[in-house]
């Protein structure tokens, strides 16, 4: 597959110059979309690739009238229909929309001649991602995914060191994190914790939503070149739910890429543990601590790289705008191909094994911000043990609530057949 970075974007720049502001539209005014509108306005003064928030559409404008009035006062057009937004003179569209809308909204935007920045994950199924890739290639327009870690300057720096053999031959990878989420989180929308909505796959879960960043980053760091991710060849999966939801809130995955990538993620926990990634090699190791730093112990000794947690979203805007203007250079963006790799693994995991209910004896209900937080007793310590030993929950002996995993071959995987039930 093409990486989608070969075009100089001349075909859709029209009369725009390299330094003229990229006219953006945004879908939505509430939730995360409100943040994106503010971000685009803040980035309007960028010296490298300035942007201009020109237009917004939200299906429920009346619910966000204060923000809509503020944007109108700043000269931003507010539209009543998505088609009206697409017919406006914008060049690019930001899509902070629910997962089930990623494919359809992206395809409509591309067909209307707009470049697209779509929030993560790319989609709920590999079928939808491949349709987005085909539409991008047909139109020749940039499409990027909002995996912010890819846009952090540190990511390319450490990827180059890994390719140069700084920690030797990589032998294993562990990704683990615990983010407590109460019942209020699973009531945040009609699709929260669901397999699909209106016939479109979502697979809402810690692995395909809140913490999908870290699976994506781990596979990217294992990729064979600076811009590629490692491709999953098989997955072993244990999927669990402590909450009254359809999909899982806790998972143990072993993704063969072909190096084993152990993934341990949960929302059913009492303590927040920021996600970590550890790559172990024959000559050292790399430790990534989300929102903090990357530590490398390798051939050059100890190195520490701070992560740009505060400015990485601005970097996303800047790089995407420069890609549209044909001046991206060697900087990274999260392409559809990069974002496809974790979708393949997550689809395969759902096909491999059914979601198992955590027995009442191993659950403990707490309170978080006035709402019930359902937790798996001791899951934090169990995941720490699994990450240190490279073991899945069931094989660790630390998780009496666990059950044997299922497996799925992912070679040549192009179709999600639905979750095992």
Buried (B, 14 or more C-beta within 10 A) or exposed (E): EEEBBEBEBEEBBEEBEEEBBBBBBBBBBEBEBBEBBBBBBBBBEBEEBBBBBBBBBBEEBEEBEEBBEBBEEEEBBBBEEBEEBBEBEBBBBBBBBBBBBBBBBBBBBBEBBBBBBBBBBBBBBBBBBBBBBBBBBEBBBBBBBBBBBBBBBBBBEBBEBBEEBBBBEBBBBBBBBBBBBBBBBBEEBEBBBBBBBEEBBBBBBBBBBBBBBBBBBBBBBBBEEEBBBBBBBBBBBBBBBBBEBBBBBBBBBBBBBEBBBBBBBBBBBBEEBEBBBBBBBEEBBBBBBBEEBBBBBBBEEEBEBEBBEEEBBBBBBBBBBBBBBBBBEEBBBBBBBBBBBBBBBBBBBBBBBBBBBBEEEBBBEEEBEEBEBBBBBBBBEBBBBBBEBBBBBBBBEBBEBBBEBBBBBBEEBEEBEEBBE
